[in-house]
Amino acid sequence: MDQNLERQISIPDTAAHVGWSHEHLARMCTKHLGNSPTRELLIRRMERACLLLTTEFFTIQEVATAVGFGDALYFSRCFSRIKGMNATAYRERYTDPRMHHIPFNEIPQDIPYPINT
């Protein structure tokens, strides 16, 4: 999931990719991660969006597209529901101005969470 967040990911296709049924994938995700596959995908997209908002100078539309949302308005509603504030407020609150001179050209895809910067 983490490597394909910008794509439209179908839960049945994901289940077929790993060789499980949709129901078995849902049970395993709920058992081991505590969320349904759809909810887990949404949370992972929001975490990646938070990273992009605080380390890159992307517009909200560009962040939405980078994490797999075609509609920036839907992205904004989901972001507000998950994080409790809109994306612009999140960026203003959590972006450290001392880090603006450091280039973040590419987010590492092989680790689930980025290195603490």
Protein Blocks (a to p, Z undefined) as FASTA:
>chain_A
ZZmmmpccdfklmmmmnopafklmmmmmmmmnopafklmmmmmmmmmmmmmmmmmccdfk
lmmmmnopablklmmmmmmmmnopafklmmmmmpcfklmmpccfbccfkbfbdcdZZ
